[in-house]
């Protein structure tokens, strides 16, 4: 099924134009009270770091831009059936045990399918409702629920975290007083990268590690540098509880999972194990793939790495983040969440054949999302990995395209599928990112029938309003 739609006015772009001056409207509301306050009606000063009127940033992050008014068509040769054939080849002969992939365009689900098996010891097929552990893809939900509370005036992006957590201490007492909600969500708290991740992996409890932040060395003052976090990032969960009165996972479930039709989504180890169908994690041993029991470790930092979801759920998450569910995620909020706040130039490094090294011209982090310049095209992205699970999701706003891939093993092999799809979307074909051969004939009728049978329109799930290393165990981007 080739996709080559004509350019059109993007859903939600008028909302962007109307809300440009106040895309972080509640930022200037009062003090950081723990009880919600009513936002005034007049336009308020936007968050300066995300204003397009500012000069181009000097720290390497992409320039913040509004959603495109006219969406470019996908390049010739973009063929969903071919990508499905690639996914099928990935699970052949258990190159990887199982995989799920969703491709969304113009607010419609072009493909949302499972491939392979949930467990090599019990060959149950992966389908569209098989639940995977999302690892750091969870961070996008944390940024979003915080943004919803900001939009309602319950807090501001520049609210100080100590106003919600008076007991918070860092090794620099003054630094603890400076950390804002936006600093937490953009990994600018001033700590060294992955502070206490090894302790999380060793079984330490979140609350214990929060207390130990007072002993962690500082790399810079809050807001001055980037250092990827899981423990410190999860402070946003305490902020959400203080402002909403709801536990973090409950707030996300009620305000995001349910209204978006993410019926398979959950939080925590109990959540995945109680799912009707879920994919077991796998690691490579001498005898091949071995399935494991999921570790509870990173579930203890739920905002950073606690979500479980199916590929059907994630298709709806992409649709919402692409502007087609303004009833839940309005355009000004999405523009803020998807805007780069801090540069992350290390993301552009890697091996000689790394897609990040060859395709990225700029890299930054927003509020729970990464933002890249992918060969001259803006890309909103996040990846993640915990033991036996990996995943990646990306959106190209200029093409109105979203892709998410989840798999239940520590293999890095499926990582090449994402840049392959993105390259085809923008018309690049000079690299072979996926190191496998696959059987595909463009005019084969059997592929067309499979696509028709396994593609679910977005409207069937929810109404459209307006249209790393193979042994990686950390909840971190690949």
Buried (B, 14 or more C-beta within 10 A) or exposed (E): BEBEBEBBEBBBBEBBEEBBEBBBBBBBBEEBBBEBBEBEEEEBEBBEBBBEEEEEBEBBBBBBBBBBEEBBBBBEBBBBBBBBBBBBBBBBEBBBBBBBBBBBBBBBBBBBBBBBBBBBEEEBEBBBBBBBBBBBBBBBBBBBBBBBBBBBBBBBBBBBBBBBBEEBBBBBEEBBBBBBBBBBBBBBBBBBBBBBBEBBBEEBEBEEBBEBBBEBEBBBBBBEBBBBBBBBBBBBBBBBBBBBEBBBBBBBBEBBBEBBBBBBBBBBBEBBEEBEBBBBBBBBEEEEBBBEEBBEBBBBBBBBBBBBBBBBBBBBBBBBBBBBBBEBBBBBBBBBBBBBBBBBBEBBEBEEEBBBEBBBEBBBBBBBBBBBBBBEBBBBBBBBBBBBBBBBBBBBBBBBBBBBBBBBBBBBBBBBBBBBBBBBBBEBEEBEBBEBEBEBEEEEEEBEEBBEEBBBEBEEBBEBBBBBEEEBBBBBBB
